[in-house]
Each structure stands twice: as structure tokens, then as C-alpha cells.
Amino acid sequence: MEGKTRLIIITGMSGAGKSTAANYFEDKGFFCVDNLPLFLLPKIATLGSNGKGGYADTAVVVDIRERDLLKDLPSVLDEMKQNDIDYEILFLDADDNTIIRRYKETRRSHPLGKDYSLPDAIAKEREILADIKARADYVIDNSNMLTREFLQELDNIILKRQYTGLVINIISFGYKYGIPVESDLVFDVRFLPNPYYVPSLKHLTGKSQAVKNFIFRHDDTKIFLDKLTEMLLFLIPRYIKEGKQHLVIGIGCTGGRHRSVAIANEVAACLKKEGYSVVCRHRDVQGK
């Protein structure tokens, strides 16, 4: 879209960060409009493209508050295509538990809260937005992202970097505290030598260089990491091809402080080098 205005339609689940995204786009020089009535969408795209006001790019938030969203948006988008108006759809998502937690923290009401309980409102909104999500150019699930990681994903869109549509979450954990229920893939690294039994390493974590040196001096560790990385690099493109948007990889050791932390960090670094969006979290590194 070199030389042409960009129109990015920001939509998605309530509580999934649309306001944060709009503010970030505005900071990057986009002209931003929140909750624009759909019939004005082609008009604002035209205003942006002719340079009035000095804006080259536009970001528009359209969500469940615009009650005709599902009924009218497809026809509006089709009309824009017919008139050679380019647009991109960014759909922001988060899992139900994350959305519920965010609403409890902010003490705000869900847009559908007058008619439904919060869990039912979220389920209804997912149903309403399913077709729009299917049309999206970008889908970001920020359930387990830090704010800076979310903004990095937005930067990738703004700068037109390679976008795979898949966010990979790697979670190190301790089996004594249970396997993360959200895991798609789980790998047990309890067969590796345990730094816990080395007095000088016991109170450190897998983030420390001394612990990493201990773990990776063993051939089995290197072989395992190579084979695991090779398998993931085989699987991930196929998950993307199938439309998977969120992959959670659990890596566990006994207590979740040493081996799983070190391996999780190495796997995350390998996948990041391949250009994938990776979030690494150490659930049990501080114990319970």
C-alpha cells in the first residue's frame, strides 16, 4: 500500500485491549476514531486518502457497542472494496478468564451486561463477532502478553513486518504444582540432571548462568533441545496453515525453578530467531 492511506479497522472482544491499541496507533501518527457508526466508514476513509487534516493513515474502532455491526459490516466492507478503498481488519482477542479478570479489576460493565451475566455476555459477544474474526487480516490474542509484548505485536502490523497470526506462549512449571490446564503441548524435562541437589545452585533459578552451565554441559540436554526445536519448527507452520492462532507449550520439571526455566528460555530464543511471536512465562519459578 505504498503511497496510499492505510485504514485499519480495530475490532474484537470487549476487554481485549482495543482502547490500548487505538491509543498506540494514535501515538504512531494515525488519525483515530472510536466507535464510528458504520455508515461513516467509507467517508472517513475518503477523507484520510485525500489528505485533509494532514493524516495519511486512519485507525477506526468498531465493536459491539455499534449494534448493527454484524448485520451491516460485511456490506459496508464490500462497498469499500468496490470503490477501491483498501482496509485491514485487526481483531483483538483474549480468553474468557482473562477478560473476566480484567473486568473485575476495572469494575466496568460489559456492553452486553444489561442483558447477560458476564460469562454469558462474553459468550454472546464471541458468537456475534465470529464472522468478523474470520474476515480479519490480523488476530492478536493477548491473554498472556505483557503490555510491551502487545505493543510489539501492534508495531509489527504498523511496520508491515511478517505476520503469522500465531502467538506462542511457553510456560515453565513444576509438576508438583500441576500441569498448566491451557497447555496444547507438554514436555517433561525431569530426566535432565537436577541443579537442586547441588548446594551452590539449589537457591538459584534457571535464569542464572551457573544453573544454565550445569544443565547444558550434559549431552542429553543439547540433544533434547535440538530435537524439540526441530519438532516445533516442523509443527508450527502446519498449525498456522490450519488457522491456529494461539499455541501454549508447557515445559515442566519437578519444582519449576531450574530445568524447566532454562529449557523454556532456550526454546523461546530459538523460536524468536525464526521470526515467531513468543511470550515466555515462568509460572512456578518463585515457588508457592
C-alpha positions in Angstrom: 0.0 0.0 0.0 2.9 2.3 -0.7 1.8 5.8 -1.3 -1.8 5.1 -0.2 -3.5 5.8 3.1 -3.9 2.8 5.4 -7.3 2.3 7.0 -7.1 -0.2 9.9 -10.4 -1.3 11.5 -9.8 -2.2 15.1 -12.4 -4.6 16.4 -12.6 -7.6 18.7 -13.7 -8.7 22.2 -14.6 -6.2 24.9 -11.7 -6.2 27.4 -9.2 -7.3 24.8 -7.3 -4.0 24.5 -9.0 -2.0 21.7 -8.5 1.3 23.6 -4.8 0.5 24.2 -4.4 -0.3 20.5 -6.2 2.8 19.4 -4.0 5.0 21.7 -0.9 3.3 20.4 -1.9 3.8 16.7 -2.6 7.5 17.5 0.9 7.8 19.1 2.3 6.4 15.8 0.6 9.2 13.8 -2.7 7.5 12.8 -5.9 9.5 12.9 -8.1 7.5 15.3 -11.8 7.4 15.7 -13.6 5.4 18.4 -16.9 3.6 17.8 -17.6 5.1 14.4 -21.0 4.5 13.0 -20.6 2.1 10.1 -22.2 4.2 7.5 -19.5 6.8 8.0 -16.7 4.3 7.4 -16.3 4.8 3.6 -16.5 8.6 4.2 -13.7 8.7 6.7 -11.6 6.5 4.5 -12.0 9.0 1.7 -11.2 11.9 4.0 -8.0 10.2 5.0 -7.0 9.4 1.5 -7.3 13.0 0.2 -5.0 14.3 2.9 -7.5 16.6 4.7 -6.2 17.4 8.1 -2.8 16.1 7.2 -3.5 12.5 8.1 -2.1 9.8 5.9 -3.3 6.8 7.9 -6.5 6.1 9.8 -7.5 3.6 12.6 -11.2 3.2 13.4 -12.5 1.3 16.4 -15.8 -0.6 15.6 -17.2 -3.0 18.2 -20.2 -4.5 19.9 -21.4 -1.0 21.0 -22.3 -0.4 17.4 -25.3 -2.8 17.5 -25.6 -3.1 13.7 -22.0 -4.3 13.5 -22.7 -7.9 12.4 -25.6 -7.0 10.1 -24.1 -4.1 8.2 -20.3 -4.5 8.3 -20.0 -7.1 5.5 -22.0 -5.0 3.1 -20.0 -1.8 4.1 -16.7 -3.6 3.5 -17.9 -5.0 0.2 -18.9 -1.4 -0.9 -15.5 -0.1 0.1 -13.8 -2.8 -2.0 -15.9 -2.0 -5.0 -14.9 1.7 -4.6 -11.2 0.7 -4.4 -10.9 1.7 -0.7 -8.3 -0.6 0.9 -8.7 -1.6 4.5 -7.2 -4.0 7.0 -9.1 -5.6 9.9 -7.3 -6.1 13.3 -9.2 -8.4 15.6 -8.2 -8.3 19.3 -9.0 -11.3 21.5 -8.3 -12.8 24.9 -9.6 -15.9 26.7 -12.7 -15.8 28.9 -10.8 -16.0 32.2 -8.6 -13.1 31.2 -11.5 -10.9 30.1 -13.4 -11.7 33.3 -10.3 -10.8 35.4 -9.8 -7.5 33.5 -13.5 -6.5 34.1 -13.2 -7.3 37.8 -10.0 -5.2 38.1 -11.5 -2.2 36.3 -15.0 -2.6 37.8 -16.5 -1.7 34.4 -19.6 -3.2 32.9 -19.6 -5.3 29.8 -21.5 -3.7 26.9 -24.0 -6.6 26.9 -24.1 -6.7 30.7 -27.7 -5.3 30.9 -29.0 -8.5 29.4 -26.5 -11.2 30.4 -24.2 -12.2 33.2 -20.5 -11.5 32.5 -19.7 -15.1 31.3 -22.8 -15.2 29.2 -22.1 -11.7 27.8 -18.7 -12.9 26.7 -20.1 -16.0 25.1 -22.7 -14.0 23.2 -20.2 -11.5 22.0 -18.0 -14.3 20.7 -20.9 -15.6 18.8 -21.8 -12.2 17.3 -18.2 -11.5 16.3 -17.3 -14.9 14.9 -17.8 -13.9 11.2 -15.9 -10.7 11.6 -13.0 -12.5 13.2 -13.0 -14.9 10.3 -12.5 -11.9 7.9 -9.7 -10.3 9.9 -6.3 -9.7 8.4 -4.7 -9.8 11.9 -5.8 -11.6 15.0 -3.9 -10.9 18.3 -4.7 -13.0 21.4 -3.1 -11.0 24.2 -4.3 -13.3 27.1 -0.8 -13.9 28.4 1.1 -10.9 27.0 2.7 -8.2 28.9 1.8 -4.7 27.7 5.1 -4.2 25.9 4.7 -7.5 24.1 1.2 -6.5 23.0 2.6 -3.1 21.7 5.3 -5.0 19.9 2.7 -7.0 18.0 0.9 -3.8 17.1 4.3 -2.4 15.9 4.7 -5.4 13.6 1.4 -4.5 12.0 2.2 -0.8 11.7 5.6 -1.6 10.1 4.1 -4.4 8.0 6.5 -6.9 9.4 5.9 -10.6 8.7 2.7 -11.6 10.5 1.9 -15.3 11.1 -1.3 -15.0 13.0 0.1 -17.3 15.7 1.1 -16.2 19.2 3.2 -18.9 21.0 3.1 -19.0 24.8 5.8 -21.0 26.6 5.2 -21.8 30.2 7.7 -23.4 32.5 6.1 -25.1 35.5 6.6 -27.6 38.3 4.8 -30.9 38.2 4.3 -30.7 42.0 2.0 -27.8 41.4 0.2 -29.3 38.4 0.3 -29.1 34.6 -1.0 -25.8 33.2 -4.5 -26.6 32.0 -4.2 -24.3 29.0 -1.3 -26.2 27.5 -1.5 -27.6 24.0 1.8 -29.4 24.2 3.6 -30.5 27.3 7.2 -31.6 27.6 8.7 -33.3 30.7 12.4 -32.4 31.4 12.7 -34.2 34.7 15.1 -36.6 33.1 17.8 -33.9 33.0 20.3 -33.5 35.7 18.8 -31.6 38.6 20.7 -28.5 40.0 18.5 -28.7 43.1 20.9 -31.2 44.5 24.0 -29.0 44.0 24.2 -26.8 47.2 25.6 -23.8 45.3 22.8 -24.0 42.8 19.8 -25.0 44.9 18.7 -21.5 45.7 19.3 -20.1 42.2 16.9 -20.4 39.2 17.2 -21.5 35.6 17.7 -17.9 34.7 21.2 -17.8 36.3 24.2 -18.6 34.1 25.6 -21.0 36.7 22.5 -23.2 36.5 22.4 -23.0 32.7 26.0 -24.0 32.6 25.3 -27.0 34.8 22.3 -28.1 32.7 23.7 -27.6 29.3 27.1 -29.2 29.9 25.3 -32.6 29.6 25.0 -34.0 26.1 21.4 -35.2 26.7 20.3 -31.6 27.3 21.8 -30.4 24.0 20.3 -33.4 22.1 16.9 -32.9 23.6 16.9 -29.2 22.8 17.9 -29.8 19.2 15.2 -32.5 18.7 12.5 -30.4 20.5 13.3 -27.3 18.4 13.3 -29.3 15.2 9.9 -30.8 16.0 8.4 -27.4 16.9 9.7 -25.9 13.7 8.0 -28.7 11.8 4.7 -28.3 13.7 4.3 -24.6 13.9 3.9 -23.8 10.1 1.3 -26.6 9.9 -0.6 -25.1 12.9 -0.5 -21.8 11.1 -1.8 -23.4 7.9 -4.7 -24.8 9.9 -5.6 -21.4 11.2 -4.4 -21.9 14.8 -3.8 -18.5 16.5 -2.6 -19.4 20.0 -0.2 -22.2 20.9 0.7 -22.9 24.5 3.7 -25.0 25.2 4.3 -26.3 28.7 7.8 -27.4 29.9 7.9 -29.0 33.3 10.4 -30.2 35.9 9.8 -31.2 39.5 9.6 -27.7 41.1 9.6 -25.4 38.2 12.6 -23.4 39.3 15.7 -24.8 37.4 15.5 -27.2 34.5 12.1 -26.1 33.0 13.0 -22.4 33.3 16.4 -22.9 31.5 14.9 -25.0 28.7 11.9 -22.8 28.2 14.1 -19.7 27.8 16.3 -21.5 25.2 13.3 -22.8 23.2 11.8 -19.3 23.3 15.0 -17.8 22.0 15.2 -20.3 19.2 11.7 -19.6 18.0 12.1 -15.9 18.2 15.2 -16.2 15.9 12.9 -17.8 13.4 10.6 -14.8 13.5 7.8 -16.1 15.6 5.9 -14.1 18.2 6.8 -15.8 21.5 5.8 -15.0 25.1 7.7 -16.9 27.8 6.4 -17.1 31.4 7.8 -19.0 34.4 4.8 -19.9 36.5 6.5 -21.5 39.5 9.9 -20.0 39.5 9.2 -18.4 42.9 7.6 -21.5 44.3 4.2 -21.4 46.1 
